[in-house]
Amino acid sequence: MQEKSFSLTLLPAHLSFNELAFTNFAYISPSNYSTFYQANQMNKPVYVSIDNFIFIVETDQKVEENQIALGRLTRAYMKLNFTDPATVSLFQSKTETRLGHLLVEVVLGKAINHKRLEVEETILDQMFRRAFKDHFLNQKQTVLIDFQKSILILNILESSNLDGNEQTPGILLEETILEFKYQPNEYLVFKKSFSETGSQNLERED
């Protein structure tokens, strides 16, 4: 799927602002971004791959020349640390790999004022699509959503493309079916609904 392409060896680093953790982007220095942008024939967005995960890369003035800034949870599921360099490669797909289905686990990361949070499936579906449209997503990936000032951790448990292949990064499109499952607790209530996108909800029994 991917051609041999330009790459840099960079050290994982903290994000300069906590709000950037909700973007699922990777951030590099302006000069490194310019290099990737030129290698991408001056086309946007610029995708980069690290191992089997693909990110849209953006520039951040606070990132050093030898660094790539990623969120804490992103570094955790990719098993990256601050001392081992990572190979960051320009991702250019010959054919667009489209996601047909995602199974997403919903976990409450932080509740505001310890109040019960009601999450309606249709609204979460819409928020997920707006936040990660045109992003490549894959199994074992984790993304964050700010839902009514509470943090939802969304773990991608399963992914498959429209051709049925599993565990392959694919791009999130309007026709992608989102299926949510969650572990209920005293602070999280998930309201099942059905949207026009065909999303479904599975509840795990205690």
Buried (B, 14 or more C-beta within 10 A) or exposed (E): EBEEBBBBEBBBBBBEEEEBBBBBBBBBBEEBBEBBBEBBEEEEEBBBBBEEBBBBBBBBEEBBEBBBBBBEBBBEBBEBEEEEBBEBBBBBBEEEBBBBBBBBBBBBEEBEEEEEBEBBBBBBBBBBBEBBEEBBBBBBBBBBBBBEEBBBBBBBBBBBBBEEEEEBBBBBBEEBBBBBBBEBEEEBEBEEBEBEBEBBBEEEEE
